[in-house]
């Protein structure tokens, strides 16, 4: 569940970063700043990576290992392309991937006394 939410939020943050990078590139092209076309191409790659990371978060329920692998690849790919602009989605994707690769398991010793009934049911329905 943590990997799912982290992947979806990271994907949405990545889409926001791609839109921001695209806006900076458009302003640079309008003002004829050198290197602005590179910013536009980076924005398209970031948008693609954000969508793949979002998809990795969505399929985390049915295929957690594949979703985690997608999130790891997207996290480092976006960090390579955008550096500081991608730091928040990077953290979210890595956290989500780690949560998918190493799921949280409950302590079975503590849960052996759980019968599945709440105290009111166990009072009225003795078994």
LUMSEVO-143549 format. One line per field, with one value per residue: x, y, z of N, C-alpha, C in turn; residue in three letters. Coordinates in Angstrom, 1 decimal. Example, Ala and Ser with C-alpha at 12.3 -4.5 7.8 and 13.67 -1.06 7.14 Angstrom:
! residues 2
n_X c(13.2, 12.8)
n_Y c(-5.7, -2.2)
n_Z c(7.8, 7.1)
ca_X c(12.3, 13.7)
ca_Y c(-4.5, -1.1)
ca_Z c(7.8, 7.1)
c_X c(13.2, 12.9)
c_Y c(-3.3, 0.0)
c_Z c(7.8, 7.9)
residuo c(ALA, SER)
***
This chain:
! residues 127
n_X c(0.8, 2.0, 3.9, 2.3, 0.9, 3.1, 4.3, 2.3, 2.0, 4.6, 4.7, 2.8, 4.0, 6.3, 5.2, 4.4, 6.9, 7.9, 6.1, 6.8, 9.5, 9.0, 7.6, 9.7, 11.4, 9.9, 9.6, 12.3, 12.7, 11.1, 12.3, 14.7, 16.9, 20.0, 20.2, 17.6, 16.1, 17.1, 16.1, 13.4, 13.4, 14.3, 12.2, 10.2, 11.2, 11.1, 8.4, 7.6, 9.0, 7.8, 5.2, 5.6, 6.6, 4.3, 2.6, 4.0, 3.5, 0.7, 0.4, 1.4, -0.1, -0.9, 1.4, 4.0, 6.9, 7.6, 6.5, 8.0, 10.6, 10.2, 9.8, 12.3, 14.0, 12.9, 13.2, 16.1, 16.6, 15.2, 16.6, 19.1, 18.5, 17.2, 18.2, 18.2, 15.6, 14.1, 14.2, 12.3, 10.3, 12.2, 12.9, 10.4, 9.8, 12.0, 11.5, 9.0, 9.6, 11.4, 9.6, 8.0, 9.7, 10.6, 8.3, 6.3, 6.0, 3.8, 4.3, 4.1, 3.9, 2.7, 0.1, -1.2, -3.1, -5.3, -8.6, -10.4, -12.8, -14.5, -14.4, -17.1, -18.5, -17.2, -18.0, -20.8, -21.1, -20.0, -17.6)
n_Y c(-1.2, 1.2, 1.5, 1.7, 4.2, 5.9, 5.7, 6.7, 9.4, 10.2, 10.0, 11.9, 14.2, 14.1, 14.6, 17.2, 18.4, 18.0, 19.6, 22.1, 22.2, 22.2, 24.6, 26.4, 25.9, 26.8, 29.5, 30.2, 29.7, 31.6, 33.9, 33.6, 32.2, 30.6, 27.0, 26.3, 24.6, 22.2, 22.0, 21.7, 19.2, 17.6, 18.0, 16.5, 13.9, 13.7, 13.8, 11.4, 9.6, 10.2, 9.3, 6.6, 5.9, 6.5, 4.5, 2.3, 2.6, 2.2, -0.5, -1.7, -3.2, -5.6, -6.6, -6.4, -6.5, -5.9, -3.4, -2.1, -2.3, -0.7, 1.8, 2.2, 2.4, 4.6, 6.6, 6.9, 7.5, 9.9, 11.5, 11.6, 13.0, 15.5, 16.3, 18.4, 19.2, 16.9, 15.8, 15.4, 13.7, 11.6, 10.8, 9.9, 7.8, 6.0, 5.3, 4.2, 2.0, 0.5, -0.1, -1.8, -3.9, -4.9, -5.9, -4.9, -7.0, -8.4, -9.1, -12.4, -13.6, -11.8, -11.6, -14.1, -14.4, -13.2, -13.6, -12.8, -11.7, -9.0, -7.5, -7.3, -9.2, -11.5, -11.6, -12.0, -14.2, -17.0, -19.4)
n_Z c(0.0, 0.8, -1.2, -3.4, -3.0, -2.7, -5.2, -6.9, -5.9, -6.4, -9.2, -9.9, -8.9, -10.5, -13.0, -12.5, -12.2, -14.8, -16.3, -15.3, -16.1, -18.9, -19.2, -18.4, -20.6, -22.8, -22.2, -22.4, -25.1, -26.3, -25.4, -26.6, -25.5, -25.2, -25.3, -24.6, -26.1, -25.4, -22.8, -23.3, -24.6, -22.5, -20.8, -22.1, -21.9, -19.1, -18.6, -19.8, -18.2, -15.7, -16.2, -16.6, -14.1, -12.6, -13.6, -12.7, -10.0, -10.0, -10.9, -8.7, -6.9, -8.1, -9.3, -7.5, -7.5, -10.2, -10.4, -8.4, -9.6, -11.9, -10.7, -9.5, -11.7, -13.0, -11.0, -10.8, -13.5, -14.0, -12.1, -13.3, -15.6, -14.8, -12.3, -9.7, -9.9, -9.9, -7.4, -5.3, -6.5, -6.9, -4.3, -3.4, -5.3, -4.8, -2.1, -2.4, -4.0, -2.4, -0.4, -1.8, -2.6, -0.1, 1.8, 4.6, 7.3, 9.7, 13.2, 14.0, 16.5, 18.2, 17.2, 17.6, 19.5, 18.5, 17.7, 15.8, 16.6, 18.0, 21.4, 22.4, 20.9, 21.7, 24.3, 24.3, 22.6, 23.5, 22.8)
ca_X c(0.0, 2.9, 4.5, 1.3, 0.7, 4.3, 4.4, 1.3, 2.3, 5.8, 4.3, 2.1, 5.1, 7.1, 4.4, 4.5, 8.3, 8.0, 5.4, 7.7, 10.6, 8.5, 7.4, 10.9, 11.9, 9.1, 10.0, 13.6, 12.6, 10.5, 13.3, 15.9, 18.0, 20.6, 20.0, 16.2, 15.5, 17.5, 15.2, 12.2, 13.6, 14.4, 10.8, 9.4, 11.7, 10.6, 7.0, 7.6, 9.4, 6.8, 4.1, 6.1, 6.6, 2.9, 2.1, 4.6, 2.7, -0.6, 0.5, 2.1, -1.0, -1.0, 2.8, 4.8, 8.3, 7.7, 6.2, 9.2, 11.7, 9.8, 10.0, 13.7, 14.5, 12.4, 13.9, 17.4, 16.6, 14.8, 17.6, 20.1, 18.1, 16.7, 19.0, 17.5, 14.1, 13.5, 14.6, 11.1, 9.9, 13.2, 12.7, 9.1, 9.9, 12.9, 10.8, 7.9, 10.2, 11.8, 8.4, 7.5, 10.7, 10.7, 7.0, 6.2, 5.3, 3.4, 4.9, 3.1, 3.7, 1.8, -1.2, -1.7, -4.2, -6.4, -9.6, -11.3, -14.0, -14.3, -14.7, -18.5, -18.9, -16.7, -18.8, -22.1, -21.1, -18.9, -17.4)
ca_Y c(0.0, 2.4, 1.6, 2.2, 5.6, 6.7, 5.7, 7.6, 10.7, 10.5, 10.2, 13.2, 15.2, 14.1, 15.3, 18.6, 18.8, 18.0, 20.8, 23.2, 22.2, 22.5, 26.0, 27.1, 25.8, 27.6, 30.9, 30.3, 29.7, 32.9, 34.9, 33.2, 31.9, 29.4, 25.8, 26.2, 23.4, 21.1, 22.0, 21.2, 17.8, 17.1, 18.0, 15.4, 12.7, 13.7, 13.5, 10.0, 8.9, 10.3, 8.4, 5.2, 5.8, 6.4, 3.2, 1.4, 2.7, 1.6, -1.9, -2.3, -4.1, -6.9, -7.1, -5.5, -6.5, -5.2, -2.0, -1.5, -2.1, 0.4, 3.0, 2.4, 2.9, 6.0, 7.5, 7.2, 8.1, 11.3, 12.2, 11.8, 14.1, 16.8, 16.6, 19.0, 19.4, 15.6, 15.3, 15.0, 12.4, 10.6, 10.2, 9.1, 6.6, 5.1, 4.9, 3.3, 0.8, -0.2, -0.7, -2.9, -5.0, -5.4, -5.6, -4.9, -8.2, -8.3, -10.1, -13.4, -14.0, -10.9, -11.8, -15.4, -14.3, -12.6, -14.6, -12.3, -11.2, -7.9, -7.9, -7.5, -10.5, -12.6, -11.7, -12.5, -15.5, -17.8, -20.6)
ca_Z c(0.0, 0.8, -2.5, -4.3, -2.7, -3.0, -6.7, -7.5, -5.6, -7.1, -10.6, -10.0, -8.7, -11.7, -14.0, -12.2, -12.6, -16.3, -16.7, -14.9, -17.1, -20.2, -19.1, -18.5, -21.9, -23.7, -21.9, -22.9, -26.6, -26.6, -25.1, -27.4, -24.6, -25.7, -24.6, -24.2, -26.7, -24.5, -21.7, -23.9, -24.8, -21.1, -20.2, -22.7, -21.2, -17.7, -18.7, -20.1, -17.0, -14.7, -16.6, -16.4, -12.6, -12.2, -14.0, -11.7, -8.7, -10.2, -11.0, -7.5, -6.2, -8.8, -9.5, -6.7, -7.9, -11.5, -10.1, -7.7, -10.6, -12.7, -9.9, -9.3, -13.0, -13.2, -10.0, -11.2, -14.8, -13.8, -11.4, -14.2, -16.5, -14.2, -11.1, -8.5, -10.2, -9.7, -6.1, -4.5, -7.1, -6.7, -2.9, -3.3, -6.1, -4.1, -0.9, -2.8, -4.6, -1.3, 0.3, -2.7, -2.6, 1.2, 2.4, 6.0, 7.8, 11.1, 14.1, 14.2, 17.9, 18.9, 16.6, 17.7, 20.4, 17.8, 17.3, 14.8, 17.2, 19.0, 22.8, 22.6, 20.3, 22.5, 25.6, 24.1, 21.9, 24.0, 22.0)
c_X c(0.9, 3.5, 3.6, 1.1, 1.9, 4.6, 3.5, 1.6, 3.6, 5.6, 3.7, 3.1, 6.0, 6.5, 4.5, 5.9, 8.5, 7.3, 6.2, 8.8, 10.2, 8.2, 8.6, 11.5, 11.2, 9.4, 11.4, 13.6, 12.1, 11.5, 14.7, 17.1, 18.7, 20.4, 18.6, 15.6, 15.9, 16.6, 13.8, 12.3, 13.7, 13.0, 10.0, 9.9, 11.2, 9.2, 6.8, 7.9, 8.4, 5.6, 4.4, 6.1, 5.2, 2.3, 2.7, 3.9, 1.4, -0.6, 1.1, 1.2, -0.9, 0.5, 3.8, 6.3, 8.5, 7.5, 7.4, 10.4, 11.4, 10.1, 11.5, 14.3, 14.1, 13.0, 15.3, 17.5, 16.2, 15.9, 18.8, 19.8, 17.9, 17.5, 18.1, 16.0, 13.4, 13.7, 13.4, 10.5, 10.9, 13.1, 11.5, 9.2, 10.8, 12.2, 9.7, 8.5, 10.7, 10.7, 7.8, 8.4, 10.8, 9.4, 7.1, 5.4, 5.0, 4.1, 3.8, 2.9, 2.7, 0.3, -1.8, -3.0, -5.4, -7.3, -10.5, -12.6, -13.6, -14.7, -16.2, -19.0, -18.5, -17.4, -20.1, -22.1, -19.9, -18.8, -16.6)
c_Y c(1.3, 2.6, 2.1, 3.7, 6.5, 6.7, 6.7, 9.1, 11.2, 10.8, 11.5, 14.4, 15.3, 14.8, 16.8, 19.2, 18.9, 19.3, 22.0, 23.3, 22.6, 24.0, 26.8, 27.1, 26.7, 29.1, 31.1, 30.4, 31.1, 34.0, 34.6, 33.0, 30.6, 28.2, 25.5, 25.0, 22.2, 20.9, 21.4, 19.7, 17.0, 17.0, 16.8, 14.1, 12.6, 13.3, 12.0, 9.2, 9.0, 9.4, 7.0, 4.9, 5.7, 5.1, 2.2, 1.5, 2.1, 0.1, -2.5, -3.2, -5.5, -7.5, -6.2, -5.4, -5.7, -3.7, -1.3, -1.3, -0.9, 1.7, 3.3, 3.0, 4.3, 7.0, 7.9, 7.9, 9.6, 12.1, 12.5, 12.9, 15.4, 17.2, 17.2, 19.1, 18.0, 15.1, 14.7, 13.7, 11.3, 9.9, 9.4, 7.8, 5.5, 4.5, 3.9, 1.9, -0.1, -0.8, -1.9, -4.1, -5.7, -5.1, -5.7, -6.2, -8.0, -9.4, -11.1, -13.8, -13.0, -11.1, -13.1, -15.4, -13.7, -13.6, -14.1, -11.7, -10.0, -8.3, -8.1, -8.8, -11.6, -12.7, -12.4, -13.9, -16.2, -19.0, -21.6)
c_Z c(0.0, -0.6, -3.6, -4.2, -3.1, -4.5, -7.4, -7.2, -6.3, -8.6, -10.8, -9.8, -9.9, -12.8, -13.8, -12.5, -14.1, -16.9, -16.4, -15.8, -18.5, -20.2, -19.2, -19.9, -22.9, -23.5, -22.5, -24.4, -27.0, -26.4, -25.9, -26.6, -25.1, -24.8, -24.2, -24.9, -26.0, -23.3, -22.1, -24.1, -23.5, -20.5, -20.8, -22.1, -19.8, -17.7, -18.9, -18.9, -15.9, -15.0, -16.3, -14.8, -12.0, -12.5, -13.1, -10.4, -8.8, -10.2, -9.7, -6.8, -6.8, -9.0, -8.8, -7.1, -9.2, -11.2, -9.3, -8.7, -11.5, -12.0, -9.7, -10.6, -13.3, -12.3, -10.5, -12.6, -14.8, -13.1, -12.3, -15.2, -15.9, -13.0, -10.0, -8.7, -9.9, -8.3, -5.3, -5.1, -6.9, -5.3, -2.8, -4.1, -5.4, -2.9, -1.3, -3.3, -3.4, -0.5, -0.5, -2.6, -1.2, 2.0, 3.9, 6.4, 9.3, 11.9, 14.4, 15.7, 18.6, 18.4, 16.8, 18.6, 19.7, 17.3, 16.2, 15.3, 18.0, 20.4, 23.0, 22.0, 21.2, 23.8, 25.4, 23.4, 22.4, 23.1, 22.8)
residuo c(UNK, UNK, UNK, UNK, UNK, UNK, UNK, UNK, UNK, UNK, UNK, UNK, UNK, UNK, UNK, UNK, UNK, UNK, UNK, UNK, UNK, UNK, UNK, UNK, UNK, UNK, UNK, UNK, UNK, UNK, UNK, UNK, UNK, UNK, UNK, UNK, UNK, UNK, UNK, UNK, UNK, UNK, UNK, UNK, UNK, UNK, UNK, UNK, UNK, UNK, UNK, UNK, UNK, UNK, UNK, UNK, UNK, UNK, UNK, UNK, UNK, UNK, UNK, UNK, UNK, UNK, UNK, UNK, UNK, UNK, UNK, UNK, UNK, UNK, UNK, UNK, UNK, UNK, UNK, UNK, UNK, UNK, UNK, UNK, UNK, UNK, UNK, UNK, UNK, UNK, UNK, UNK, UNK, UNK, UNK, UNK, UNK, UNK, UNK, UNK, UNK, UNK, UNK, UNK, UNK, UNK, UNK, UNK, UNK, UNK, UNK, UNK, UNK, UNK, UNK, UNK, UNK, UNK, UNK, UNK, UNK, UNK, UNK, UNK, UNK, UNK, UNK)
***
